[in-house]
Amino acid sequence: MPIDEQMRKGTTTVILLSLLAELNRPMYGYEIIKELGKRSRGQFQFKEGLIYPRLHELERQGLLESEWQREEGARERKFYSITDKGRRHLAQELAQWQAFTTEVDRLLGLEGSLS
């Protein structure tokens, strides 16, 4: 079942922060897009027009930091990594997500039935 576009857009920040925190290494934008597509088994299609502006906004907020790097045989790329502030923000977002999904599951009569 395809995932609603608005639902995906509303979770982009927490998904980006979570990926960078989990892998705990700098990643460039296209690499992030490919990894998210792989992890979602094609259910989510993260386009550059969504991801790059979000990465720039998270950087402006101090949740990510970036560094231009040139790899052997490749052009220069901007690599992003999560900051300590970003990790704290992610923890807050995940707590809110958990509370939200728990309550929605309860309202839909799904609590305890998805195990």
GROMACS elastic network, one bead per residue, 0.5 to 0.9 nm:
[ bonds ]
;  ai    aj funct       b0    kb
    1    43     6  0.79354   500
    2     5     6  0.87798   500
    2    43     6  0.61131   500
    2    44     6  0.79794   500
    3     6     6  0.87201   500
    3     7     6  0.73011   500
    3     8     6  0.70922   500
    3    43     6  0.65000   500
    3    44     6  0.68939   500
    4     7     6  0.53890   500
    4     8     6  0.64906   500
    4     9     6  0.88809   500
    5     8     6  0.52178   500
    5     9     6  0.62363   500
    5    10     6  0.87438   500
    5    44     6  0.86059   500
    6     9     6  0.50764   500
    6    10     6  0.62111   500
    6    11     6  0.88421   500
    7    10     6  0.53094   500
    7    11     6  0.66782   500
    8    11     6  0.53533   500
    8    12     6  0.63659   500
    8    44     6  0.74684   500
    8    46     6  0.88357   500
    9    12     6  0.53463   500
    9    13     6  0.83893   500
    9    50     6  0.79339   500
   10    13     6  0.75638   500
   10    14     6  0.87768   500
   11    14     6  0.56346   500
   11    15     6  0.61398   500
   11    16     6  0.87015   500
   12    15     6  0.50798   500
   12    16     6  0.60686   500
   12    17     6  0.85796   500
   12    46     6  0.88504   500
   12    50     6  0.84423   500
   12    51     6  0.78733   500
   12    54     6  0.77999   500
   13    16     6  0.52882   500
   13    17     6  0.62084   500
   13    18     6  0.84554   500
   13    54     6  0.71127   500
   13    55     6  0.84553   500
   13    58     6  0.78435   500
   13    90     6  0.87107   500
   14    17     6  0.51797   500
   14    18     6  0.58719   500
   14    19     6  0.85041   500
   14    89     6  0.87868   500
   14    90     6  0.62805   500
   14    93     6  0.65382   500
   14    94     6  0.73984   500
   15    18     6  0.51008   500
   15    19     6  0.61290   500
   15    20     6  0.87023   500
   15    36     6  0.85019   500
   16    19     6  0.52613   500
   16    20     6  0.63285   500
   16    21     6  0.85571   500
   16    32     6  0.80094   500
   16    36     6  0.85937   500
   16    51     6  0.85691   500
   16    54     6  0.87584   500
   16    55     6  0.80853   500
   17    20     6  0.53250   500
   17    21     6  0.60227   500
   17    22     6  0.84810   500
   17    58     6  0.89048   500
   17    63     6  0.81022   500
   17    64     6  0.81461   500
   17    81     6  0.87315   500
   17    82     6  0.66354   500
   17    86     6  0.69233   500
   17    87     6  0.74650   500
   17    89     6  0.86277   500
   17    90     6  0.62489   500
   18    21     6  0.50882   500
   18    22     6  0.59334   500
   18    23     6  0.85344   500
   18    82     6  0.89768   500
   18    87     6  0.84336   500
   18    90     6  0.68063   500
   18    94     6  0.89251   500
   19    22     6  0.51789   500
   19    23     6  0.61364   500
   19    24     6  0.81956   500
   19    32     6  0.81694   500
   19    35     6  0.87358   500
   19    36     6  0.81148   500
   20    23     6  0.53769   500
   20    24     6  0.56704   500
   20    25     6  0.66708   500
   20    26     6  0.72295   500
   20    27     6  0.75102   500
   20    32     6  0.86034   500
   20    80     6  0.80519   500
   20    81     6  0.61481   500
   20    82     6  0.59780   500
   21    25     6  0.78405   500
   21    81     6  0.79523   500
   21    82     6  0.62544   500
   21    83     6  0.89090   500
   21    86     6  0.86625   500
   21    87     6  0.69817   500
   21    90     6  0.86218   500
   22    25     6  0.84724   500
   23    26     6  0.83327   500
   24    81     6  0.75608   500
   24    82     6  0.78669   500
   25    80     6  0.84012   500
   25    81     6  0.63949   500
   25    82     6  0.84840   500
   26    66     6  0.81227   500
   26    67     6  0.87067   500
   26    79     6  0.54193   500
   26    80     6  0.50906   500
   26    82     6  0.80071   500
   27    30     6  0.84619   500
   27    31     6  0.62828   500
   27    32     6  0.63602   500
   27    78     6  0.80818   500
   27    80     6  0.53254   500
   27    81     6  0.67322   500
   28    31     6  0.53738   500
   28    32     6  0.62718   500
   28    33     6  0.88901   500
   28    66     6  0.89763   500
   28    77     6  0.64177   500
   28    78     6  0.55922   500
   28    80     6  0.59865   500
   28    81     6  0.89838   500
   29    32     6  0.50743   500
   29    33     6  0.63168   500
   29    34     6  0.87588   500
   29    48     6  0.79776   500
   29    51     6  0.73727   500
   29    52     6  0.66913   500
   29    55     6  0.79879   500
   29    77     6  0.84119   500
   29    78     6  0.74116   500
   29    79     6  0.72299   500
   29    80     6  0.76979   500
   30    33     6  0.50289   500
   30    34     6  0.62306   500
   30    35     6  0.85870   500
   30    48     6  0.77121   500
   30    51     6  0.89749   500
   31    34     6  0.51857   500
   31    35     6  0.61097   500
   31    36     6  0.85975   500
   32    35     6  0.51419   500
   32    36     6  0.61163   500
   32    37     6  0.85677   500
   32    51     6  0.85466   500
   33    36     6  0.52864   500
   33    37     6  0.62310   500
   33    38     6  0.86781   500
   33    45     6  0.82456   500
   33    46     6  0.58958   500
   33    47     6  0.71116   500
   33    48     6  0.75446   500
   33    51     6  0.73753   500
   34    37     6  0.51395   500
   34    38     6  0.61761   500
   34    39     6  0.86399   500
   34    46     6  0.83579   500
   35    38     6  0.50620   500
   35    39     6  0.60942   500
   35    40     6  0.85668   500
   36    39     6  0.50961   500
   36    40     6  0.61019   500
   36    41     6  0.85791   500
   36    42     6  0.87545   500
   36    44     6  0.76729   500
   36    45     6  0.81750   500
   36    46     6  0.72674   500
   37    40     6  0.52313   500
   37    41     6  0.62463   500
   37    42     6  0.54558   500
   37    43     6  0.74765   500
   37    44     6  0.60740   500
   37    45     6  0.61003   500
   37    46     6  0.68552   500
   38    41     6  0.51659   500
   38    42     6  0.64790   500
   39    42     6  0.77995   500
   39    43     6  0.89624   500
   39    44     6  0.89264   500
   40    43     6  0.53131   500
   40    44     6  0.58031   500
   40    45     6  0.85106   500
   41    44     6  0.76554   500
   42    45     6  0.66382   500
   46    49     6  0.83815   500
   46    50     6  0.67125   500
   46    51     6  0.66584   500
   47    50     6  0.55024   500
   47    51     6  0.62539   500
   47    52     6  0.85359   500
   48    51     6  0.50736   500
   48    52     6  0.56066   500
   48    53     6  0.81523   500
   49    52     6  0.61878   500
   49    53     6  0.67704   500
   49    54     6  0.88566   500
   50    53     6  0.60631   500
   50    54     6  0.64114   500
   50    55     6  0.88839   500
   51    54     6  0.51672   500
   51    55     6  0.60845   500
   51    56     6  0.86739   500
   52    55     6  0.50482   500
   52    56     6  0.62185   500
   52    57     6  0.86035   500
   53    56     6  0.51023   500
   53    57     6  0.61457   500
   53    58     6  0.86394   500
   54    57     6  0.50127   500
   54    58     6  0.60951   500
   54    59     6  0.84780   500
   55    58     6  0.51633   500
   55    59     6  0.61529   500
   55    60     6  0.86797   500
   55    64     6  0.75810   500
   55    80     6  0.79328   500
   56    59     6  0.50374   500
   56    60     6  0.62280   500
   56    61     6  0.86888   500
   56    64     6  0.84945   500
   57    60     6  0.50013   500
   57    61     6  0.62349   500
   57    62     6  0.87017   500
   57    63     6  0.88066   500
   57    64     6  0.88668   500
   58    61     6  0.50198   500
   58    62     6  0.63229   500
   58    63     6  0.52426   500
   58    64     6  0.56235   500
   58    65     6  0.83911   500
   58    86     6  0.83567   500
   59    62     6  0.50681   500
   59    63     6  0.57041   500
   59    65     6  0.55529   500
   59    66     6  0.73783   500
   59    80     6  0.84061   500
   59    82     6  0.89420   500
   60    63     6  0.76410   500
   60    64     6  0.79009   500
   60    65     6  0.86385   500
   61    64     6  0.76184   500
   61    86     6  0.88268   500
   62    65     6  0.68202   500
   62    82     6  0.88419   500
   62    83     6  0.71287   500
   62    85     6  0.67831   500
   62    86     6  0.70523   500
   63    81     6  0.87054   500
   63    82     6  0.60885   500
   63    83     6  0.54470   500
   63    84     6  0.75026   500
   63    85     6  0.54901   500
   63    87     6  0.75697   500
   63    88     6  0.88550   500
   63    89     6  0.75020   500
   63    90     6  0.89541   500
   64    80     6  0.63686   500
   64    81     6  0.55194   500
   64    83     6  0.52782   500
   64    84     6  0.87460   500
   64    85     6  0.82425   500
   64    86     6  0.62463   500
   65    79     6  0.82968   500
   65    80     6  0.56649   500
   65    81     6  0.55114   500
   65    82     6  0.63541   500
   65    83     6  0.64238   500
   66    78     6  0.63051   500
   66    79     6  0.53329   500
   66    81     6  0.63205   500
   66    82     6  0.88268   500
   67    77     6  0.82250   500
   67    78     6  0.55535   500
   67    79     6  0.53318   500
   67    80     6  0.67378   500
   67    81     6  0.86760   500
   68    76     6  0.64503   500
   68    77     6  0.54848   500
   68    79     6  0.61044   500
   68    80     6  0.89515   500
   69    75     6  0.85249   500
   69    76     6  0.54194   500
   69    77     6  0.54463   500
   69    78     6  0.62919   500
   69    79     6  0.69413   500
   70    73     6  0.82860   500
   70    74     6  0.65149   500
   70    75     6  0.59106   500
   70    77     6  0.62274   500
   70    78     6  0.87744   500
   71    74     6  0.53092   500
   71    75     6  0.69503   500
   71    76     6  0.69540   500
   71    77     6  0.81430   500
   72    75     6  0.82914   500
   74    77     6  0.84059   500
   82    85     6  0.79935   500
   82    86     6  0.55580   500
   82    87     6  0.67206   500
   83    87     6  0.63082   500
   83    88     6  0.87348   500
   84    87     6  0.50335   500
   84    88     6  0.63740   500
   84    89     6  0.86112   500
   85    88     6  0.51755   500
   85    89     6  0.61697   500
   85    90     6  0.85668   500
   86    90     6  0.60026   500
   86    91     6  0.86212   500
   87    91     6  0.62668   500
   87    92     6  0.87660   500
   88    91     6  0.51635   500
   88    92     6  0.64619   500
   88    93     6  0.87351   500
   89    92     6  0.51528   500
   89    93     6  0.61589   500
   89    94     6  0.86120   500
   90    94     6  0.60184   500
   90    95     6  0.85183   500
   91    94     6  0.52054   500
   91    95     6  0.62292   500
   91    96     6  0.86910   500
   92    95     6  0.51764   500
   92    96     6  0.62656   500
   92    97     6  0.85954   500
   93    96     6  0.50964   500
   93    97     6  0.60382   500
   93    98     6  0.85783   500
   94    98     6  0.60463   500
   94    99     6  0.85613   500
   95    98     6  0.51501   500
   95    99     6  0.62769   500
   95   100     6  0.85729   500
   96    99     6  0.51464   500
   96   100     6  0.60125   500
   96   101     6  0.85745   500
   97   100     6  0.50228   500
   97   101     6  0.60269   500
   97   102     6  0.83770   500
   98   101     6  0.53416   500
   98   102     6  0.60185   500
   98   103     6  0.86033   500
   99   102     6  0.51850   500
   99   103     6  0.62482   500
   99   104     6  0.86771   500
  100   103     6  0.52893   500
  100   104     6  0.61828   500
  100   105     6  0.85599   500
  101   104     6  0.50343   500
  101   105     6  0.59358   500
  101   106     6  0.84082   500
  102   105     6  0.51923   500
  102   106     6  0.61833   500
  102   107     6  0.87029   500
  102   111     6  0.71102   500
  103   107     6  0.61166   500
  103   108     6  0.85619   500
  103   111     6  0.84189   500
  104   107     6  0.50126   500
  104   108     6  0.61127   500
  104   109     6  0.85100   500
  104   110     6  0.83010   500
  104   111     6  0.86072   500
  105   108     6  0.51264   500
  105   109     6  0.60794   500
  105   111     6  0.50764   500
  105   112     6  0.85494   500
  106   109     6  0.50702   500
  106   110     6  0.57721   500
  106   112     6  0.86169   500
  107   110     6  0.75559   500
  107   111     6  0.83011   500
  108   111     6  0.78660   500
  109   112     6  0.86989   500
  109   113     6  0.82783   500
  110   113     6  0.53518   500
  110   114     6  0.67116   500
  111   114     6  0.69764   500
  112   115     6  0.63628   500
